[in-house]
Amino acid sequence: MVVPLRFLFLLSLTLFSTLPTHLHASFSHQSHIELPSQTHQSSQKQTHLHFFYHDLRTANNPSIVQIVDTPKNVHSGYGSTFIMDDPMTEGPELSSKPVGRAQGIFGMASFMLINFAFKQGDYAGSSLSMLGRNPIEEQNREMPIVGGTGVFRFATGYAIANTVDHLSTFEHYVVEYNITVRHH
Ligand SMILES: *[C@@H]1O[C@H](CO)[C@@H](O)[C@H](O)[C@H]1NC(C)=O
């Protein structure tokens, strides 16, 4: 018993004595890396986005399509997976101003991955990527915004999704999104 303990003690001494050298070495090798500064922080913007998207399961031109079916021996819907390319609008009506497309994939159990591609206004040509857990029976579903392009480079934030129940049918499902995002 005595020998391993002494060994451990010696090992920890060795670790402590080499640690500062390693830190010093890695910093001096990577001295070109910019550390966060006041300038970087003040150039960050916070933007709030509010829009709706429409899951259309109409016979002609559906915007969501099931690509993986639930296996025969599974009864809960677990495993079924969909791909989507939904119209995004400013208001809850499909006829309101189009703002872009919500393109992604989602499936059971509750996972969702969407790229919001903005096509109108200040954000035209930019996109936000969202990846999270979307239990559709709940209200105020929160999902992380994990990145973006264009004006949304370096984006981080969160989305709050709510189904607009009074407008939704099986063939036309309306979801409201509120997104708060910080970006450069
Ligand atoms: C979403 O944003 C709209 C418009 O800014 C606001 O009226 C609504 O309360 C927000 N909803 C949530 C759940 O944050």
PDBQT file of the ligand as one rigid body, heavy atoms in Angstrom, charges set to zero:
ROOT
HETATM    1  C1  LIG A 201     -43.317  36.945 -29.261  1.00  0.00    +0.000 C 
HETATM    2  O1  LIG A 201     -43.108  38.213 -29.810  1.00  0.00    +0.000 OA
HETATM    3  C2  LIG A 201     -44.309  38.966 -29.954  1.00  0.00    +0.000 C 
HETATM    4  C3  LIG A 201     -43.970  40.245 -30.720  1.00  0.00    +0.000 C 
HETATM    5  O2  LIG A 201     -42.810  40.854 -30.246  1.00  0.00    +0.000 OA
HETATM    6  C4  LIG A 201     -44.915  39.196 -28.578  1.00  0.00    +0.000 C 
HETATM    7  O3  LIG A 201     -46.131  39.889 -28.717  1.00  0.00    +0.000 OA
HETATM    8  C5  LIG A 201     -45.158  37.853 -27.893  1.00  0.00    +0.000 C 
HETATM    9  O4  LIG A 201     -45.602  38.045 -26.585  1.00  0.00    +0.000 OA
HETATM   10  C6  LIG A 201     -43.894  37.032 -27.869  1.00  0.00    +0.000 C 
HETATM   11  N1  LIG A 201     -44.207  35.703 -27.372  1.00  0.00    +0.000 N 
HETATM   12  C7  LIG A 201     -43.376  35.012 -26.575  1.00  0.00    +0.000 C 
HETATM   13  C8  LIG A 201     -43.847  33.669 -26.159  1.00  0.00    +0.000 C 
HETATM   14  O5  LIG A 201     -42.290  35.436 -26.199  1.00  0.00    +0.000 OA
ENDROOT
TORSDOF 0
